[in-house]
Amino acid sequence: MAAYAAGAIGLTKAIRLNSKGFRVFVAFVALCLITALAFLVGERHASHTTVLTGIPVVGQNEATVTVGGWSYGISGNVTWFDSQGTMHEGSWPTCLRGTGPGRPITFGMVPVTTPDGSSWRQVVWVDC
């Protein structure tokens, strides 16, 4: 009878240990599912750069490119790439110097939406 009682105590400890292990396993699986769902939601709402090409109308450190019925404003210091592919920041693109119609450029834009629902298409880089 004592052997049976010792065996029962050992079995109870094993079940208790397995219950704790099972809870840890369930918590781990739940964490993995939450992480995967958060990634998928974030990926769905992520802004992806759209690459467009158009002919700019250039002014004094500003340009407008109309593509597909949308007018894209470029002003200030935009990241740009020269003809050798070198990236430049903090300066005006060489292909947008002068005034009037320019030669075709390629640029990247992302849609932006503010918390109040306002939205626009932001030019994030220019490729000369």
Summary of the structure (lengths in Angstrom):
residues: 128
radius of gyration: 29.7
end to end distance: 89.4
largest distance: 101.3
contacts: 289
relative contact order: 0.15
helix: 37%
strand: 36%
